[in-house]
Amino acid sequence: MNFFMRNPYLTSYFPLLSIIMFSLALSLRTEIELVSMLKNAGIYDGMLEFFSDTGIKLSLLALLMVVYFMVFAALKLIADTINEVSLLLFSGDHEGESLKLIRKGSVIYFVGGIAALASFFSFIGIGAILLLATMVYFIYFVYKISPNLTFAGVFGTVFFQVILWSTLVLGVVYLAVKVYNSLIASLPL
């Protein structure tokens, strides 16, 4: 039993499981909405001529799972890179001890993934859980690395992370709005 408590690799699969759980929760919710939209548009009945009801739902779920999995995996890669660059720029730790300290933070997203699965009936609930898990992880991250940072280093790390994530999110929102507006403008009225 002591082996499991000391093994640093015991929680190494938590990021993967977290991504799978958040992806599954969003996929289930999106699939419910998509099937409803297809039924309202009258397309679903035509699809039933080629696939069974279960086949359509499983195909949609698998496709959505892959899409959400890729999005969350990319976000994790970006987050890890931003975390390590902020440690490179602002930390006095040259041995990598800070990275070892923050690895246990994956439990936060694991618990968030379980909660997201429990609330898959609401996009807002899943989004709120993801946002809460991210905020708790960020506080955990800053708390764990703060012994290796000066006050200016802590301020620089927080500022660096907030600026990069804000720029990324606002850039994606801006592009989405531009594409949406161009699609609406191109529709014949």
N, C-alpha and C positions, 0 to 999 in steps of 0.2 A: 504494500500500500504506500509506503514511503517513496517508492520509485515514481509513482504517478504524481505525487505532490512536488517532487523536485525536477521532474523531467521538463526541460524548457521547450521541448518540441510537442508537448501534449496539446497545446492550444494553437499549433501552427496551421491547422486546418480551419480555424474559426473564420478567417476572412473569406475563404471559399464558401463555407456554409452560410455566412451572412449574405454574400452576394446571391447565392441560390435562393435563400429565403425571401429576400427583398424582391428578387426577380419573379419568384413564384407568386408572391402576394400581388404584385402589380399586374402580372400576366393574368391571374384569375379575374381580377377586377376589370381589366381591359377586355378580356374575352367575353365577360357578361355584357358589357356595354356594346361591344362589336356585334355580338349575336343579336342583341336587341335592335341595333341599327339596321342590320341586314334583314331582319324580319319586317321591320317597319317599311323598308324600301322595297320589299317583295322579292329580294334576291335570294333569301334563305331557302324558299320553297324550290327554286330552280337548282340550288346547290344540292338539295336532298335527292335529286334525280341521279346524281353522280356519286354522292357519298352518303353514308349513314349519319344520323344525328350525332352519335358519339364520335364518328370519324372526323366530322367537321370541327367539333369542339376540341378534340385532342390535337388536330392539326393546327388549329388556331393557337391553342395553348403552347404547343411546342415551338411554333414560329415566334410567338411573343416572348417566350422564355429566352430564346436565343438572342433576340434583339435587346431585351432588358439586361440579360447577362453581359452582353458586349458593352452596353452603356455603363453598367456598374463596374465592370472590370477596368474599363478605360478611366473612370473616375478614381478608382483605387490606385491605378498606376500614376495618375496625375497627382493625387494626394500624397502618395509616398515620395514622389519626386520633389514636390513643394516642401514637404516636411524635411527631407534630407538636405535640400538646398538651404533652407532656413537654418538648419543646424550647422551647415558648412559656413555660412556667412556670419552667424551670431554666437555660436557656441565655442567655448574654450576647450571642449572635449575632443581630444585627438585620438582617443582609443576606441571610440564607438560605444561607450557605456550608455550614452543617452538613447541610442537605438535599442539596446537591450531593455532599458527601462520602459520604453513606450510600447513594446510588443504586446504586453498584457492588456493593452487598451482594446485589442480586438474583441475582448469579451463584451465590451459595451455595444458594439455593432451586432454581435451574436444575439444578445438579449433583445436588441432592437428588432432583429430579424424575426425572432420568435413572436414578439408583440405585433409586428407587421402582418405575419401570417394569421394571427388571431383577429386582426381588424381588416381583412381583405375586402370587406364590403364597402369601404370608403376610401376614395382617393385622398381625401383630406386627412383621414386618419393615418394612412400609410405615409403620406408626406410629412405630417406632424411628427410621427415617430422617427422618421429618417432625420428630420431637422433636429429633433431633441437629442438623438444619438450622436449626431455630428457635433452639436454644441457641448454635450457632456464629454465627448472624446477630445475636443479642442481644449477644454478646461483641464482635463486629465493630462494631455500632451504638455501644456504649458507648465502645469504643476510638477510633472516628472522631470522636465528638462531644466527647470529654474535653478536648481543647485549648481548647474554647470554654466550659468549665464550671469552676467552683470545685470543691473537694472536696465541699462541701455540695450543690452542683448535681448532681454525679455520684451521690452517695448519694440525693438526692431523685428523680432520674430512675429509678434502679434500683428504689427503694422504690415509686414511683408505678406503674411498669410491673408489678412483681410483684403489688402489691395489686389493680390493676385486672384483670389476667389471672386471678389466683386467684379473685377475686369472680365474674368471668364464667364460668369453668369450673365452679366449685363451684355456682353458681346453676343452670347447665344440668344438671349431674349431679343436683342436688336435685330439679329439676322432672321429670327423666326417671324418677327413683326414685318420686316421688309418682304419676306417671301409671301406671307399671308396677304399683305396689301397688294403685292403684284398679282397674286392669284385672283383676288377679288376684283381688281381693276381689269383683268383680262376676260372676265366672264361677260358674255353678251346679256344685256338686260332687255 
